Amino acid sequence: MDFTGHVTSEQAAELLGINRQSLYNLVNRDPDFPKPTKLGRTSLWRTEDLRAWRKKHPAKPRSDSS
């Protein structure tokens, strides 16, 4: 199997601008979120699937509490 175009959980979280725990929360709670491919114990996501999901679900702007 060719894993070109796939990223690790660390890279997927960075691509989406979230932390790894939030990434796994999305996997478990959002049926629309791309499911990872498993390579042993490592989860890999297709970059294009993550980008497509992010396009449908834009990041919420953070409010400054200053």
C-alpha positions in Angstrom: 0.0 0.0 0.0 1.3 3.5 -0.9 1.1 6.0 1.9 2.2 9.0 -0.2 0.0 11.9 0.7 -0.7 10.6 4.2 0.3 12.3 7.5 0.7 11.2 11.1 -1.6 12.4 13.9 1.0 15.0 14.9 1.1 16.4 11.3 -2.7 16.1 10.9 -3.3 18.1 14.1 -0.8 20.8 12.9 -2.4 20.9 9.5 -5.8 21.6 11.1 -4.5 24.0 13.7 -5.6 21.8 16.6 -3.9 19.6 19.2 -3.7 15.8 19.0 -6.3 15.2 21.6 -8.8 17.4 19.7 -7.9 15.4 16.5 -8.8 12.1 18.3 -12.0 13.7 19.7 -13.0 14.5 16.2 -12.3 11.0 15.0 -14.5 9.6 17.8 -17.3 12.1 17.8 -17.7 13.6 14.3 -19.1 11.1 11.8 -18.1 13.5 9.0 -14.4 13.6 10.1 -12.0 11.5 7.9 -11.2 8.1 9.5 -7.5 7.3 9.7 -5.8 4.3 8.0 -3.9 2.1 10.5 -0.3 1.1 9.9 0.3 -1.1 12.9 -0.4 1.2 15.8 0.1 4.4 13.8 -2.9 6.3 12.5 -2.4 8.0 9.1 -4.7 10.5 7.4 -4.9 11.4 3.7 -3.9 15.1 3.5 -6.5 15.8 0.8 -9.3 14.4 3.0 -8.2 16.6 5.9 -8.1 19.7 3.7 -11.5 18.9 2.3 -13.0 18.5 5.8 -11.4 21.8 6.9 -12.9 23.6 3.9 -16.3 22.4 5.0 -15.6 23.2 8.6 -13.6 26.4 8.9 -11.7 27.1 12.1 -13.6 29.2 14.6 -11.7 32.5 15.2 -10.2 32.7 18.6 -11.2 35.5 20.9 -8.5 37.4 22.7 -9.2 37.6 26.4 -6.9 40.7 26.9 
